[in-house]
């Protein structure tokens, strides 16, 4: 049975009955009419966006609208391909997450019902924004060469390329073809950074390339011609243009460089010239851009042959027992003379050594005294010069300061720019002036001083615009010998105690030269009131001085009674220096050592240990104060120190407050 153009009233239950000779059977069919009075219709489809363009990596939704009765079913497919595996169909729309260029194409929306099928197509165009790179991204060329830069980009075509120069414009010589930039006849002005911008319909990308333009490799030698005498020295300077990577080397035409040459920072120096040094010298510069060279010619001028001549030797060389005697001999002549030392009274002592023209007699003794001969000889003859070595017993002055002791010496020579002093001494008191050299009060305030302040060595100097005070932080031991070096160069100075680490300081102001024009005072000063604003020390040094070296020359102490005040020889056990029943024993560290009986102290057992203050009553970081009763004393400890004699704890020089 077929009902054409069904109507709502056609709905209901229909019964089908079948009859045969065997009997009767029936089946029932329930018919439901949908849509009321709506007439059936074939499907038809439409899309709101038949062409969609998206950027790679985005998600996209393709929409399809379908109409018809009964309601059609929607199905998606892709023309000549399968749907992407990550797709979803939501309410008839096709959702594609994270699309790629391979997802481009035509997508078909099919709508089907009982009356037929309808299709509509959506075209999807997935495009990629550019990604640009420069080849190379750093290029170096020489002046006059061609600069070539290539910009490579990946993305959806068509791609457009634009080249610009940062902080400037492209030169008229620049040629751009697609992503390629070419600049002919490079000049220094072409150096800099260039930018390439690659763009398409969905975006752009930019990249930078650095260009370096080097000067052409060039080299220049000066002077290019030199005429020098035998025995003299010559210098040739090689200058190159071509960057830091340029390598400079020197050669000699027709042979190797002479053994008496030196090269430093492109400068060739040849000393003690010989005839064989004559010739052409080549400076060659090499780099990744090639080589360049220049030459210089050296001519050796023969000197007239002459007898040797010896510069005047000192009439006498004075040293003390145990010191080294160093005697130079300077001679001239042509050919260059040979130098030989000998001794008039016999053979040179075996311990002597001669290096070039200098004779050294180490650790001299009285047996080394005598006349020494310097002989200079060449093919024209020989000459001799004489000097007398005088060996003195070592005199060690002792400064007792009872009440005043000091030694007067000549002012330090050649101290305007720099000076050095080395002194070996044994102190018996924690305070005192060791040496002082200054200006007469009418001419200025330049000075140097070295002294003991609370057991510590203090070096001061002033070149006229500000004083430097350099103090060693460690107290020294009384009654033992110590070696101190003080050095000063312009406004810089430092002190070294017993071979320790240098302690540095600087004089303030713009002046740098030191003007000294009064005598050097050793061990004390005639009038301390004039030094209160400079050296700051009010008493003299108590103790012995074993050695004093100024500007490399040892001072020989002799005739103490002529140049000193209150100075005697440093005592030994033979002089019975120990007082109050103390016993004396020889000591290498301090000449002698006193063992004091109970109740007495001091280097010479000179202090009663309980009655009043003395130099060894308290530690170096304390102030000794006599009691008002006159019996005994107290030690007032400096910050950070404690104990009966203030010898415990750590001295605080720079307090820190929370």
C-alpha positions, 0 to 999 in steps of 0.5 A: 500500500502507498499513500501519496502526499501524506496528510496528518489525518493519514496517521494511525494504525494500519492492519495487513491481513493475509488469507490462505487455505491454511488460515489467516494472519495479520500485522499492524503498522503504526504510521506517524505523519511529521510536520503537520501540514509542511510539504516535503522538499529536497535539500539545499545548502549554502555557506556564509564564507565560500573563501576563507584565508587563514594564517598557518597555526590558527584554528578555523571553523567552516560553516554550512547551512542546510534546508529541506524537509525532512531535515537533511543530514550534513556530511563533510569531505575534502576534494581529492583528499581525506579530512585532516585527522584532527577535525571535528564536526560540531552542529554541522560546522567543520572545525580544523585546529592548528591548520597547516599549509597542507590543509589548504583546498576545497571542502565539500558540505553535503546535505541529504534527506529522502528527497535527494542530496545538495552540495556546496564547496568552501575553499580554504587558503592557509598562508604562512608569514615570512621568516627571513635570514641573512647570508652572511650576517657578518661580512668584512671586505676591503675598500674597493671590493664588492659587498654582497648580502643575500636575504632568504625568506620562507613563507607563502608567495609572493614575497617582497624584499626591501633593503635599508641601512640603519642610521643612513641610506643605501649608497647610489652604488647599491643594487637590489634584486629580489632578496640580494643586495650588492654594493660595488666599490666598497668605501669606509662609509658603507660600513654599518648594519643593513636591514632586510624586510621580507613581507607577504599578504599575511605578515613580514619578517626582518633581519640585520646584517653587519658590514665591516669595511677594512682599509687596504693592507699597507705597511710603512717602515721609518726611517727607510735609510740609516747610517750608523757607526759600529758599536752603536744602536739602530731602531726601525719602526714598522706601522701597518694599516689593516686591523688588529688581526694583522701580523708583523714580522721582520726579515733581512734580505739575503739572510737571517736577522742578526743575533743582537736584535730585539723586536717589540711592538713592531719596532726592530732594534739592533744593538752594538752594531757590527759590519755584518749587520749592514743590509736591507731589512724587510717588514712584512704585514700579513692578514686574511686579506693578503700581504704587504711589505716595506724595506729599510736600508742600514749602512754601517760607517766604519770608525777610525781606530782608536786607543781605549779610554777609561772614564775616571774611576773613583780614587777610593771605594769605601765599604764596611766589613761584610758588605759587597764592593761593586766597582764598574769600569767604563771604557771607549775606543775602536774596536770596542775594548775588552775589560779585565780587572786585577789587583796590584798586590796579587791575584784577585780573591777567588770569591770575586766575579766580573760581569761585563765591565763590573767587578764585585767583591762579595762580603769584603774583609780587611784582606780585600783592601788594596789597589785594583786595576781596570785594564781596557785593551783592543788592537790599538793598545791598552790603558789602565786605571786604578782605584783603592778599596778601603775596608772599614770596621763596621761602626754601629752608632748608639743613640742614648738620648741622654738628653739628645742624640743625633748624627748629621749626614749630607742631604739625600741626593737625586731625591726630586723624583724618587729615593730609596732608603734601607736601614738595619737597626735595633730599637730599645724604646717604642717611640723615636725619630729614626731619620729626618730630611727636610727643607730649611724653614724659609723655603718650604715644607717638603720633607721625609721622616721615618720613626717609631710610634707606639712600637710601629714604624711610620714613614711620612713624606710631603712634596709640597701639597699634602702629606702621606703617612704610611704606618706598618700595622705590626709592632716590632720587637724591642732589643732585636735588629730589624730591616726596613726599606722605604721607597718613594716615587713622585707621590707614591710611597711604600714601606717594607718591614723585615721582608714583609708585604709592602704598605702603600700610601700617596701624597695628596695634591698636584706637586710631585717633586721633592725638594730637600736642601738641609742636612739629613738627621739620623737618630734624632733632631736638634729641635723637635718643636719645629717638627710637630706639624710634619713628622709628629714625633717629639723624641729621638730614637733609642738604640743601635743602627747597624747599616744605612743604605741611601740611593743604593750606596752604603753610608760609612759611619766613622769619626762619630765625634765630628758629625754627631751629638750624644752618639756612642758606639753600640755596646756589647757585653765587653762594655758591661751594658746590663745594669742592676746586676743583670747578666750579659750574653752575646746574641746574633739577633741583638749583639747582646742580651741582658738577663735581668734580676727579679724586679728589673726590666728593659733591654739593659735592666735599667727600669724598676719593674714596679715603681714607674712607667718605662718603655716596656711597662705596657704593650705597644697598644697601651698608654702607661700612666704613673699613679698620683701616689708616685708608686707604680703605674697603670696600663690604659689599653687602646680600643680592643686590647685588654690584660695587665699589659694590654697584650691580649685581644685585637686592636680596633683601628676603625670602629663599626657601629650598628 
